[in-house]
């Protein structure tokens, strides 16, 4: 059994130590939330050893005691972030920060936890980073202002890269929490920034906003910007994400027709929908979340979708039907199995939406969520390989076919380890973080493959659906609990094994499935049953 032996006198005076439990209270593989003064601490026992870390996930403060512990990793029940219980380091995303760690001392069968008074109120820890050294003549250019670029920049600095880091984004804001835009549109920009403005200066990361890269020259190693300037690089990361598919029907350019892409779009949709008649086109996660958000703000919300139920293909008809009923109870009216043929306006402003069966929906605001297109148009003529969907092709080290050019996030087509390296394009927030880290390590010649398990969540009508794995091509769904009671766990089966899982009010089941998959465990159909 390990003990952290004696500490110096002055150090002891700076610490608060409390008896938190008996040694026999926890068995291997168990965890317990304990309190030292007012600070909640996660106490864990693995391999006969005790360790103590912060009790809240660094992403959205979820209580980790409700998560799942596998080996020396604890995984958040809400969004799948994962932390090492010995070091507190973040091992899987979303989120950027690590957990604080505390001293554990065992004496006469008692377990004591000590916390430094200065760090008493800290719930997360920023990993140590170096900063730029002007005499290091090396530049890494990160194109795109999402989590892939940010995690890449931070990982470079955490691993002692002292060259120049430039992040270029066409957005007006530095990296922000984009999943919030469809869930809470009326939000102050300062509250959704992933890092405060001064963070970039502090760590020598140049942040160029409202600047767009329009072409890349791999032979001469420079990029051109929309303002006519160009920038040289030694290594380049393409993490430009996706853009919303535009509507192709007549009237799609009328005033009051929105795509949800930027912070400004979210604000515009919120403001122009208050007390107005809103029509959402597309039963995607974005469309459903937007409809849910507007349900108690707009005068009416209608949603038009091309299938019988939302998410029919990805989650299955039973869950799709349930999500539809949840929104119908919140006064969202559905027009499913329908397509929009025309948007009509008056004086340049939207007035009504016409469906293929002749139905006419009165509309003051139209929001389209009909899919996404990888932002790779600026690579035309560069020889950087893209697939048929125009996603940038990378190997498992996030390298493109061009030397010193890497790619990460929603814009990529990458090999998914849990599906035998099948090439996929996945637009998950969590996956973009993981890509950014892997790209940075490989830029620094620390060979690291991408092995993350996809994890995402969606929120509507006050409830959150969690999802882990990759369910494309599933042939069967096995349910635990009851979908109609809105408390269930669904296993998606392909070739007699579980390829994905989804849940509602069934935490931490999906986090547990994700952790098992991440550790290389195969869950069979028989085990799921």
N, C-alpha and C positions, 0 to 999 in steps of 0.2 A: 504494500500500500504506500502511495507516495505522500510525503508531507513537504510543505514549503517551510524550511527551517528558519530559525530566528532572523529578525530584521534589526537593523541599527536603531539606536535609541531615538534619534530625531525623526527617523522615518516612521517609527511607531506613533510618535506624537501627531504626525500629520495624517494618521489613518484612523478610521473608525472600524473596530472589529466587533463582530457579533456572533454568538452561538446560533446557528441556523437549524441544526437537526442532529440526530444521532447518526453515527456511521452506518448503523444497521437499517436506517430508514429507507435507503435507496439500494436497489440491486443494479447490476450491470444493465445498461440499455434503458435506464429510467432517468427521468428528469423531474425537477420540482421547482416551483417558483417560491423563492424565499425573500425576506425583506431585511435590509440592513439600513437602519434609520428609516428614511422614507423611500429609499431606493429599492425597486424590485430587481431581483437578480435571478437568472436562470442557473440553477445548480444541476450539474449533469454527472452521472457516473458511467464511465466506459472503461472496459479492460481493467477493472479494479481501481481505477484512478478517478478522483474527483476534479472537476474544473468548474469555473463560474464565469459567466459572460452576461452582457446586457440582455434584458428579458424581452426587448421589443425589436421587431424587424426594422432595419434602417430605411426600408422603402416607404411604407405607410403606417409604421408603428403597430403592426399586428402583434398580438401576444404569442411569442414563440412556444410557450407551454402548450398551446393548442395545436402546434405543428407536429412534425413527425421526425423522430430521431432514428437514423440508420448509420451504424458505425460511429464515426466521430463527426457526422454532419447533422445539423438540425435544419429542417426545411420549413419555411413559412407556410401556414395553412391557406393564406389568401391568394398570393400571387407567385409562390414557388421559389422565392429567393432562398439561398442556402448558405449556411455559415459553418465554419469549423469551430467546434466547441472548445478546442484547446487554445487556438490562437485568436478566435473571434473574427478571422478574415472571411470576407465574402468570397464564396466559391461559385455561386450561381446567381443569376440576376432575376428580376430587375432591382434597381437601387444602386447606389454608388459606394456606400460607406460600410465599414466593418463594425463589429460590435466591440464595446469596451470589455476588457478582461479584468478579473479580480483575483486576488490571492486567496487560496484555500489552505487551511491549516488543520491537520487532524491531531487531536490530543485526547488520550484516554477514552476513545470511542465517540468523542464529540467532533462535530464539523464546524469550523469557524471560517467566516468570510470577512476579508479586510478590504475596505475601499479607501483610496486616497481622498481626503476632504476636498481637494481642488477639483477632482473629477466626479464629485458626488452626483451632480445633476446631469452629467453627460449620458445621452442614450445611444450615441453613435460616435465612431472614430474615423477620421480621415486618414488614410494610409500615408505614410511619409513620402514626400516627393522631393526630388531635386529641382533646380531651376536652370534656365538657359545660361550658357557660358558664351559670351560674345566671340571668343577666339575659336570656338568649335565651328568649322565651316561645313555644316551639313544641314539640309532643310528637309523636313517632312511636311508635306502639304496634305491637308485633310479637306476633301471637297464634300460639303454637306454638313448641316448643323444639327443632326440628330444624336441619339445616344451612342451609335456606333463610333462616330467621330470623337465624342467626348470621352468615352471609355478608352478609346485608342490613345488619345492625348494623355489621359491620366496614367494609363498603364506604362506608356513610354517614360513619363517622369518618375513613376514609382520604381522603374528599373534603370534609373541613373542615365537616361538619355539626356544629354545636355545641349543638343543642337537646337535649331530653330523649329518651332512648331507653329504652323499657320492653319487656322480653321476658317474656311470660306463658306458662307451660307447666304442664300438669296432672301432668307427670312429677315424680318425687322428685329427679331429677338435672338439672343444666343440660345443654346439648347434648352428646350422647355418640355414639360410633361405633356406630350401630345395626346395620349389616351384620354386625358381629362376633357379635351375640347368637345367631344361628342357627348360627354356625361354631365359636365357642368359648364355650359357655354359662357355664362356671365361671370367671369373670374378675372381678378386683377392680374396683369402680366407678371408683376413681381412675385406673386404667390405660386406661380407655376414654373419659375426658372429652376433648372436642375442644379445650377451653381450660381451664386451671386456674381455680379459684374467684377468685383475686385479679385475674385478667385483666379481669374485668367491672368491678371497682371501679376499676382503673387507668385504664380507658378510658370511665368514666362510663356504663356500660350497666347499668340496673337489671334484676336477674334475679329474677323471681317464680316460684318453683317451687310445686308442689301447689296451683295455682290454675287454675280452669277458666272460660273465657268461656262464658256460657250464652245471651247475646243481644247483637245489634248494632243500634244506632239510627243509621242513616246521616244522617238529617235533623238530629238534635241532636248528632251526632258523639260518642257515648259507647258503651261496652260495659258489660254487667252480668256480674258474676262469680258463681260458685256459692256464695260465702260471703256474698252479699247486697250486696257493695260494688260501686261502679261507677267507671269511669275515662274521662276525656275524652281525645280525641285530635285532632290536626290532620290526620295521615295514618295510615292503618291498613294493616297487612299481614296477610292471612289465610294462614297456612302451617301448618295443623293436621294435615296428612298424612292417612293412612288408618288404619283400624282393621281388625283381622282379622275376616273373616266368621264369625259365630257358627254353631255346629252347630245344626241345627233338629230333630234326631231326639230321640226320648224318651231320657232319661238324660244329656243333655248338660250338666246342672247338677250331676252327681255330683262328689264330691271325687276329685281325681286326673285330672280332665279339664282340659287347658290350652289356651289360645291363647297364641301367643308375640308379645307386644306390648311389654312393658316389661323393664327390667333385672331386676325382681323375678320376672317370669315365667320368664326364662332360668335364674335361680338355682334357682327352685322345680322346674323340669323336670329340671335336672341332679341335684339332691339326691334327688328322689323316684324317679329312674330307676335309680340305682346298684344293680346286682344284681337289678333288677326286670324284669318283662315289659312292654315298651313297644309300643304300637300308634300309628303315625302315620297320620292320615287326610289324604289329599291328596298328589298327586305334584307339587306346586308346587316352586319353588326353595327356599322356606322348609322345606317338608316333606322334601325330599330332603337338604338340609343338616342338618336336625335328625336324620334317620335315620342319616346318615353319622357325625355327632358321637356319637350314642348307641351306635353299632355295637360299640365296644369297652368300653362302660361298663355298658350294660343286660345282663341275662341273655339277652334275646332282643329283636329288633326286627322288627315286621311293618309293612309299608306298604301301605295300601289306596288305589288310584287309579282314577279313572273312565274312563281311556282304556287302550288296549292297552299303550302305553309312556309313560313320563314325557316331558314337554315335546314331545309329538307334534306339537302345533299350532305351537308357537313355533320349535323347532329341527329338527323333522322326525323321522320314525320311526327312521332309522338312528342318529342321535345319541342319541335317546331310549333305544333298545335298548342302546346301548353304556353309557350312564350306569347303566342298570338292572343290567347285568352287573358293572359296577365295584362296585356296592353289594352285589350277591349274593355276590361274592367276599369281602366283609367281613361275611358272615352276616346280611344284611338279607333277609327273606323277603317277596316281593311277592305281592299279591293284586290284580291289575289287571283292568280292565273290571268293577269291582265298586263297589257303593255300600253305605254303612252305613245300616241301617234302625233299629237300636236299640243303646243302650249300657245294659247291665244292671249293677246294683250289689248290694252287700250291706252293710247298716248304713250306708247313705249314701255308700259308697265304691265306685269303679268295680271291676268284676270281669270282665266280658267284653264283647266287641264283636260284634254280629250283622250279617252281610252279607246282601245281597239274594238270594244263592243258598243261604242257610241255613247257610253256614259260620259257626262260632263261634270267635272268637279270644280266648284268655285274656289279660287285661290288668290290670296294676297301675297303669299310667299311660297316658293317651291324650293325644296332641298333635295339634291340628287346624291344617292349613295349607291352607285351601280358598279362598283369595282375599281380597281387601281391598275395603273400602267407604270412599269419601271422607268425612272428618269435617267435614260441612257442616251437620249437623242444627241447630246453634245459629243458623243464618242464617234459619230459618223466620220468615216475617213481615217480613223486612228489605228485600225487593225486590232483593237481590243475586242476579243471574241464575245458575242452575245448570243443567247438562244433565240428560239422562234418567237418568244414573248418579249424579246429585247431585254431580258435580264442578263446581267454581266456574269459570265461563267468563271467560277473559281474552283480551285482544288481544296482539299481539306485544310490547307494552311492559309486559305483566303488569298492565294496568289492568282492573278489573271495569267493569260498567256504571254503578257508583255513583262519583261524584266523590270523589277522595282515598282510595279503597279499592283496594288492590292485592292480588294473591294470587300464591302461589308454591309450588312443590313438588308432592308427590303428590296434593294436594287439587284441583289445577287441570286444566282442559281448555284446552290452548293450541295455537296454530298452529305446526306443525313445518315449518321452512323447507326441509329436505331432501326433504320430500314435498309441495312446492307449497302450503305453509301448511294442509295437512290438519289438522283439529282432533283432538288426541290427549290421552289421559290416561296418562302414563308414570310408573311408580313407581321411577325410578332415583335412587340416591344422588347420582350425579354431576350429574344434571339439576337436582336441588333446589338444589345450590350455585349453578349457573348462573342459575337463576330468581331467587335471592336477590340476586345482584349486579345483574342487569338491573332488578329492581324498585327497588333503592336508587338507581341512576343516574337512573331516570325520576322517582322522587320528588323528586330534586334538579333536575328540569328539564334533564337531560342526555339527550336522546332516544337511546335505545339499544334496538334490537330483540333478541329472543332468537333466536340462530342456532346454538346448540350442537347437536352431533351426539350422539344418545343413545349411552351406553357403559355396559355393566355386566359383572360377572363373578360366577361362582358357584364354590363350592369344595366338592368332596366326594371321599372316598377319597384325600385327599392331592394331588389334581389340580385345576387351575383352568381353567374354560371362560371365554373372553373373548367379548364380543359387542358389535358396534357397528352403528348404523343403526336402521332400523325396518322389520321384515320382514313386517308384516301384509299378507296378500293375495298373498304370493309364490306363484309358479306352478311354480318349478323350483329345484333346488339343484345347484350345480356344486361338486364336491369336488377339492381338491388333497391329496395324501397319502391315507392309508387310515384310515377311521373304525375298522375292526376292529383296527388296529394302535395305535389311540389317539394318533395323530399326524396332524392334518388341519387344513385350512382349508376352510370351507364358504362359498360365495357364494350368497346368496338373490336370485333373479332375478324381476323383475316388469316387464312391458312392455319386455323386451330390455335392461334395465339392472340393475345391482347395487343393491339397496335395503338390504342388511344383510350382515354377515359374522360368522362364529363360528369359533373355533379352539380347539385343544387342542395343547399342546407345539409351537406354530408361531409363537412370538413373533419379531419384533414385527408380524406381518402385520396383525392386527386394528387395532392402533394406527396403522399406515400407512394402512389403508383409512379410518379415522376422520379422519385428518389430510387425506387427499385430499378426502373429502366436505366437511370444514370449509372447505377452500380453494375449494369450489365446483366441483370436478372431478366429472364424470359418468363412472362406470366402466361400460363396456358389457359385455354378455354375451360378445361376441367377445374383449374384452380379458381377461375372467375366465378364458375357456377357454385 
